[in-house]
Amino acid sequence: YCTANQIAQPQFQDYSDPRGIRTAWSSGVVVQGREFRAHLWRDYRYLEQSREEAAEIAWKTLNGIPVTNAPQFTYGRGYTTMSR
């Protein structure tokens, strides 16, 4: 799609979120300066599915097709330390 439409190749970014003894993973893709994030957080074994989901969201958005899952938004969850 990107080559056919003379758009720079997409750049994928993976994100991790420590959750107790496990870590959840998700992905985003930057196309034309906009980041599109996968909606779901997954086990590392399924990280490729997150990349595919992010790419699908980007493709649908660029083609004006409604994305039926959760809306795109900035994830505010970060790494924090809790004092006791």
C-alpha positions in Angstrom: 0.0 0.0 0.0 2.7 2.5 1.0 4.8 1.9 -2.1 1.9 2.1 -4.4 0.8 5.4 -2.9 4.4 6.8 -2.6 4.3 6.9 1.2 7.4 6.3 3.2 7.7 2.8 4.6 5.9 2.4 8.0 7.9 2.3 11.2 6.8 -0.1 13.9 7.3 0.5 17.6 6.7 -2.2 20.3 5.6 -1.2 23.8 5.9 -3.2 27.0 3.9 -2.8 30.2 5.1 -4.7 33.3 2.2 -6.3 35.1 3.3 -8.2 38.2 5.5 -11.1 37.2 4.4 -10.9 33.5 4.8 -8.2 30.9 2.1 -7.2 28.4 3.1 -6.1 24.9 1.5 -4.0 22.2 2.6 -2.3 19.0 2.1 0.9 17.1 3.0 1.9 13.5 3.9 5.4 12.3 2.6 6.2 8.8 2.8 9.8 7.4 3.9 11.1 10.8 0.8 9.7 12.5 1.0 6.8 15.0 -1.7 4.1 15.0 -1.7 1.8 18.0 -3.1 -1.7 18.4 -6.0 -1.8 20.8 -5.1 -5.0 22.7 -2.1 -5.8 24.9 -0.8 -9.3 24.5 1.8 -11.8 25.6 5.1 -11.5 23.8 4.4 -14.7 21.8 1.6 -12.7 20.0 3.5 -9.5 19.4 3.3 -10.0 15.6 -0.5 -9.9 15.9 -0.3 -6.5 17.6 1.8 -5.3 14.7 -0.7 -6.6 12.2 -3.6 -5.0 14.2 -1.8 -1.6 14.2 -1.1 -1.9 10.5 -4.8 -2.7 9.8 -5.9 0.3 11.8 -3.5 2.5 9.9 -4.7 1.1 6.5 -8.4 1.5 7.4 -7.9 5.1 8.7 -5.9 6.1 5.6 -8.6 4.6 3.3 -11.5 6.2 5.2 -12.8 2.9 6.5 -14.3 3.2 10.0 -12.3 1.4 12.7 -14.9 -0.5 14.7 -12.8 -1.2 17.8 -11.9 1.3 20.5 -11.0 4.8 19.3 -7.4 5.9 18.9 -6.1 7.7 21.9 -2.8 8.5 23.6 -1.9 5.9 26.2 -1.2 7.6 29.5 0.0 4.6 31.4 3.6 4.9 32.3 6.1 3.3 34.7 5.6 4.4 38.2 7.0 3.5 41.6 4.7 3.1 44.6 6.0 4.3 48.0 4.9 2.3 51.0 
